[in-house]
């Protein structure tokens, strides 16, 4: 019925600019692509649903196989409403409030060890591979390795390209075109490897906590029976209170951004963690947050990825970077980052697969990359740790790279 209704409106030449229509367009597009990806042999085991939902719309739009009004409609909605940030806020804050407080403290401290070790190892491996393939060590480091771990486009590629242009006295547009492809393909590689890790976890269950970061954290995630009971008895008032609380924390993050320049999602993350650690949220509010997180993860992930692919994924830039030397260097960088996380994670008493997945988010395409990677790994509850890897890890990477370049290193 929805396909027919949307089709009739498009034949008439104008899709209504109402949120009800936007919801339906994203739901139809996202879930249709996801269902195809889930059914293709081999691909379905490496995040096929995510790959199809994110990259197929970008490809179709580039080659003019989607109606222009549909493409512009989704782009206008995504850009004008900033709906992706609402999605990230609901997932991040909801998952933080659902976690055990002690586990949250231990996890945030421990995750920096495999993250730092993986970043160093990936930088060494990626630069070495690029140099051996004739790309040049310096160019490989600054234009492949650093962009992969810069934290996405808005918080990574854009400030990185601006910094490069100011230091090198070059055009910012040209620098941006060079750093974008590694961000895109690094994220795609991470999605595929995250899907493989999910499959590995099913075969070797002793390597994974199924979303729990460390052994012995029995309260970090509710059991299936407990979760079902909780969700079935939750009060609607609690859900409403949790929803407006999440939005309030994000708006507080926006205010912090306007005052000190800290990115709003990062500020929101810190505030949410502080609220959890200070036990400032009531048990009822935390129960409502768990419901908000579960609903958002189940109902909104694929529609959001469809919007991301159609709006923020430049297909021509992706295709331009398909040189095999670039792809091999990118793949080696991301694989080393994740493999180091796997090995070091076990050493610091973290589940190896979960540690590797968090490290994978360090090579993701910002928040949208985190969503794709965690969905491929079926571990969306790890969004708080993913945001640390992406936002904080990316900010540190960009800062150190610009300092090094400014000194001529």
C-alpha positions in Angstrom: 0.0 0.0 0.0 2.8 2.4 0.9 4.7 1.8 -2.3 1.5 2.5 -4.2 0.7 5.7 -2.3 4.2 7.0 -2.6 4.2 6.2 -6.3 1.0 8.1 -6.9 2.3 11.2 -5.2 5.5 11.0 -7.2 3.5 10.7 -10.5 1.6 13.9 -9.4 5.0 15.5 -9.2 5.2 16.5 -5.5 5.8 14.4 -2.3 4.1 16.1 0.7 6.6 17.8 3.0 5.0 16.1 6.0 6.9 14.0 8.5 4.4 11.1 7.9 5.5 10.9 4.3 9.2 11.2 5.2 8.8 8.3 7.7 7.1 6.1 5.0 9.7 6.9 2.3 12.6 6.0 4.6 10.9 2.9 6.0 10.1 1.5 2.5 13.5 2.3 1.1 15.5 1.2 4.1 13.7 -2.0 4.8 13.4 -3.0 1.2 17.2 -2.8 0.7 17.9 -4.5 4.0 15.7 -7.5 3.1 17.5 -8.0 -0.2 20.9 -7.8 1.6 19.8 -10.4 4.2 19.0 -13.0 1.4 22.0 -12.9 -0.8 24.4 -15.9 -0.1 27.8 -15.1 1.4 27.1 -11.3 1.4 24.5 -11.8 4.1 27.2 -13.1 6.5 29.4 -9.9 6.2 26.7 -7.3 6.9 24.8 -7.6 3.6 21.8 -5.8 4.9 23.9 -2.8 6.0 26.0 -2.8 2.8 22.9 -2.8 0.6 21.0 -0.2 2.7 23.9 2.2 2.7 25.7 1.8 -0.6 23.0 0.7 -3.1 20.9 3.9 -2.7 24.1 5.9 -3.3 24.9 3.9 -6.5 21.4 4.1 -7.8 21.2 7.9 -7.2 24.6 8.5 -9.0 23.5 6.6 -12.1 20.1 8.3 -12.2 18.2 5.1 -11.5 16.2 6.8 -8.7 13.7 9.6 -9.3 15.3 12.9 -8.7 12.5 14.2 -6.6 12.9 11.2 -4.3 16.6 11.8 -3.9 16.1 15.5 -3.2 13.2 14.8 -0.8 15.3 12.5 1.4 18.3 14.8 1.3 16.2 17.9 2.3 14.6 16.0 5.1 17.9 14.6 6.4 19.7 17.9 6.2 16.9 20.2 7.5 15.9 18.0 10.5 19.3 16.6 11.5 17.4 13.4 12.1 20.6 11.3 12.2 21.7 13.2 15.4 18.3 12.4 17.0 18.9 8.7 16.2 22.4 8.7 17.6 21.2 10.5 20.7 18.4 7.9 21.3 20.8 5.0 20.7 23.7 6.4 22.7 21.9 7.7 25.8 19.5 4.8 25.8 22.3 2.3 25.8 24.3 4.2 28.5 21.3 4.3 30.8 20.7 0.5 30.2 24.2 -0.4 31.4 25.4 -1.4 34.8 27.2 1.5 36.4 30.2 -0.5 37.6 30.6 -2.1 34.1 30.4 1.4 32.5 33.3 2.7 34.6 35.5 -0.3 34.0 34.7 -0.5 30.3 35.4 3.2 29.6 38.8 2.9 31.2 39.8 -0.4 29.7 38.7 0.3 26.1 41.4 2.9 25.7 44.1 0.3 25.9 43.2 -1.8 22.8 42.1 1.4 21.1 45.5 3.1 21.5 47.4 0.0 20.7 45.3 -0.7 17.6 45.8 2.9 16.4 49.6 2.7 16.6 49.7 -0.7 15.0 47.4 0.3 12.2 49.4 3.5 11.5 52.6 1.5 11.2 51.1 -1.3 9.1 49.1 0.9 6.8 52.1 3.3 6.2 54.4 0.4 5.5 52.1 -1.3 3.1 51.5 1.9 1.2 55.2 2.6 1.0 55.9 -0.9 -0.3 53.2 -0.5 -3.0 54.8 2.7 -4.2 52.3 5.2 -2.7 54.9 6.9 -0.6 55.1 6.7 3.1 54.2 10.3 3.8 51.2 10.4 1.4 50.0 7.0 2.7 50.1 8.2 6.3 48.4 11.6 5.8 46.0 10.7 3.0 45.0 7.1 3.7 45.8 6.1 7.3 44.9 9.3 9.1 41.6 9.8 7.3 40.5 6.3 8.1 40.9 6.9 11.8 39.8 10.6 11.8 36.3 10.0 13.0 34.2 10.3 9.9 33.4 13.2 7.6 31.9 16.1 9.6 34.2 15.7 12.6 37.1 14.1 10.8 37.6 14.6 7.0 36.4 18.3 7.0 38.6 19.6 9.8 41.4 17.5 8.5 41.2 18.9 5.0 40.9 22.5 6.4 44.0 21.9 8.5 45.9 20.4 5.5 45.0 23.3 3.2 46.1 25.9 5.8 49.4 24.1 6.5 50.2 23.2 2.8 48.7 26.4 1.3 46.5 24.4 -1.0 42.8 24.4 -1.9 40.6 22.9 0.8 38.3 21.3 -1.8 41.2 19.4 -3.4 42.4 18.2 0.1 38.8 17.1 0.9 38.6 15.1 -2.3 41.8 13.2 -1.3 40.8 12.3 2.2 37.2 11.3 1.6 37.7 7.9 -0.2 39.7 6.3 2.6 37.0 7.3 5.1 34.3 5.6 2.9 36.2 2.4 2.1 37.6 2.1 5.6 34.1 2.2 6.9 32.9 -0.4 4.3 35.8 -2.7 5.2 35.0 -2.3 8.9 31.3 -3.2 8.2 32.3 -6.4 6.3 34.8 -7.5 9.0 32.3 -6.7 11.8 29.9 -9.1 10.1 32.5 -11.8 10.0 33.2 -11.2 13.7 29.6 -11.7 14.4 29.6 -15.0 12.5 32.8 -16.0 14.4 31.2 -15.3 17.7 28.4 -17.7 16.9 30.9 -20.4 16.1 33.3 -19.7 19.0 31.1 -18.4 21.8 33.9 -18.2 24.3 35.4 -15.3 22.4 32.4 -13.0 22.7 30.0 -11.6 25.3 27.3 -11.0 22.7 27.6 -7.3 23.3 29.0 -7.4 26.9 32.5 -5.8 26.9 34.1 -7.9 29.6 33.6 -11.3 31.3 31.7 -11.4 34.6 29.6 -8.4 33.7 26.3 -10.2 34.2 24.3 -7.0 34.6 25.8 -5.1 31.6 23.0 -6.5 29.4 19.7 -7.9 30.6 19.0 -11.5 29.8 16.4 -12.3 27.2 13.8 -13.3 29.7 14.5 -10.3 32.0 14.6 -7.9 29.0 11.2 -9.2 27.7 9.7 -8.9 31.1 11.0 -5.4 31.5 9.8 -4.2 28.2 6.4 -5.7 28.7 5.8 -4.0 32.0 7.4 -0.6 31.3 5.1 2.4 31.9 4.4 4.6 28.9 5.0 7.6 31.1 8.5 6.4 31.8 9.1 6.0 28.1 7.9 9.5 27.4 10.1 10.9 30.2 13.1 9.0 28.9 12.6 10.3 25.4 12.4 13.9 26.4 15.4 13.4 28.7 17.5 12.1 25.8 16.5 15.1 23.7 17.3 17.4 26.6 20.8 16.0 26.9 21.4 16.4 23.2 20.3 20.0 23.3 22.6 20.5 26.3 25.3 19.1 24.2 24.5 21.7 21.5 24.7 24.5 24.1 28.1 23.2 25.2 29.2 23.2 21.5 28.2 26.8 21.1 30.1 27.8 24.3 33.4 25.8 24.0 33.3 24.2 20.6 33.2 20.6 21.7 31.1 18.6 19.2 27.5 18.2 20.4 27.5 14.3 20.3 30.7 14.2 22.3 29.4 16.6 24.9 26.1 14.6 25.1 28.1 11.4 25.6 30.1 12.9 28.5 27.0 14.4 30.1 25.1 11.1 29.8 28.0 9.2 31.4 28.2 11.8 34.2 24.4 11.4 34.8 24.8 7.6 35.0 27.9 7.7 37.2 26.3 10.2 39.6 23.1 8.0 39.7 21.2 11.2 38.8 18.6 9.2 36.8 15.9 7.4 38.6 15.4 3.7 38.1 12.1 4.4 36.3 13.9 6.8 33.9 16.5 4.1 33.2 13.8 1.5 32.5 12.2 3.9 30.1 15.5 4.6 28.4 16.0 0.9 27.8 12.6 0.8 26.0 13.6 3.9 23.9 16.9 2.3 23.0 15.2 -1.0 22.0 12.6 0.7 19.9 15.1 2.9 18.1 17.4 0.0 17.4 14.6 -2.1 16.0 12.6 0.4 14.0 14.8 3.2 12.9 18.2 1.7 12.0 17.6 0.7 8.4 15.5 3.9 7.5 18.4 6.0 8.9 21.0 4.1 6.9 18.9 4.6 3.7 18.9 8.3 4.3 22.7 8.3 5.0 23.4 6.4 1.8 21.2 8.6 -0.4 22.3 11.9 1.1 25.9 11.7 2.4 27.6 9.0 0.3 29.3 10.4 -2.8 29.5 7.4 -5.1 31.7 9.1 -7.7 34.3 9.8 -5.1 34.1 6.2 -3.9 34.6 4.8 -7.4 37.6 7.2 -8.1 39.5 5.5 -5.2 39.1 2.0 -6.5 42.8 1.7 -7.4 43.9 -1.7 -6.0 46.9 -0.3 -4.2 44.7 2.2 -2.3 42.2 -0.6 -1.4 44.8 -3.0 -0.2 46.4 -0.3 2.0 43.0 0.6 3.4 42.1 -3.1 4.1 45.4 -3.8 5.8 45.0 -0.7 8.0 41.5 -1.6 9.2 42.3 -5.3 9.6 45.4 -4.4 11.7 43.4 -2.0 13.8 40.8 -4.7 14.6 43.2 -7.6 15.0 45.2 -5.6 17.5 42.0 -4.8 19.4 41.2 -8.5 19.4 44.6 -9.5 20.8 45.0 -6.7 23.3 41.4 -6.9 24.4 41.9 -10.4 25.7 45.1 -9.3 27.5 43.1 -6.6 29.5 40.3 -9.0 30.2 37.9 -7.8 27.5 36.0 -10.1 25.2 38.2 -10.2 22.1 35.4 -9.8 19.5 33.8 -6.9 21.4 37.2 -5.1 21.7 37.8 -5.7 17.9 34.4 -4.3 17.1 35.0 -1.1 19.2 38.3 -0.7 17.4 36.5 -1.1 14.1 34.3 1.9 14.9 37.6 4.0 15.0 37.7 3.4 11.3 34.1 4.1 10.7 32.4 6.9 8.8 31.4 8.9 11.9 28.1 8.2 13.6 26.6 6.7 10.5 29.6 4.3 10.3 29.1 3.3 13.9 25.5 2.5 13.2 26.5 0.4 10.2 29.3 -1.4 12.0 27.4 -2.2 15.1 24.3 -3.3 13.2 26.5 -5.6 11.0 27.9 -7.0 14.2 24.4 -7.2 15.9 25.8 -5.3 18.9 24.1 -1.9 18.8 24.1 -1.8 22.6 27.8 -1.0 22.4 27.2 2.5 20.9 28.6 4.4 23.9 32.0 2.6 23.4 31.7 3.1 19.7 31.2 6.8 20.1 34.4 7.0 22.3 36.4 5.3 19.5 34.9 7.4 16.8 34.6 10.9 18.4 37.4 11.0 20.9 39.8 8.7 19.0 39.1 10.6 15.8 39.7 14.0 17.5 43.0 12.8 18.9 44.1 11.4 15.5 43.3 14.6 13.7 45.0 16.8 16.3 48.2 14.7 16.3 48.3 14.5 12.5 48.0 18.3 12.1 50.7 18.9 14.7 53.0 16.5 13.0 52.4 18.0 9.5 52.8 21.5 10.7 56.3 20.5 12.0 57.2 19.1 8.6 57.2 15.5 9.8 
